[in-house]
Amino acid sequence: METDFGFLVGIALFFAVVLIIKIISDNRIRNKLIDKGMVNENLKYLYPRQSIMHPLSAIKWAFALVGIGLPLLLKQIFPENIDTYGIIGLMFIFAGAGFFLYYFMAKKHLGNE
């Protein structure tokens, strides 16, 4: 059974266009505020230039991606035992388990600081 994921291209394109429009809009608003001299300390909180990445963020996404990749690996190892819908379900379950594992790890780590 072959699955057609062509609809994902349309969804990705839609979100890319929305993101580009948002970035352009935010930039225009920021420039208008600067031109009118309405820049103050609160403006830097509205438009952060750079997000600071917490070290635990990488672990969170590592757990989630391993949780998504593990069912795909299981499908390659046992192709006759697991159907496509089972793989999708396992991907959500394992990714959710990865986020739960991250939550408890982050709670323990941040509680000790």
Summary of the structure (lengths in Angstrom):
residues: 113
radius of gyration: 21.2
end to end distance: 51.3
largest distance: 66.5
contacts: 235
relative contact order: 0.08
helix: 75%
strand: 0%
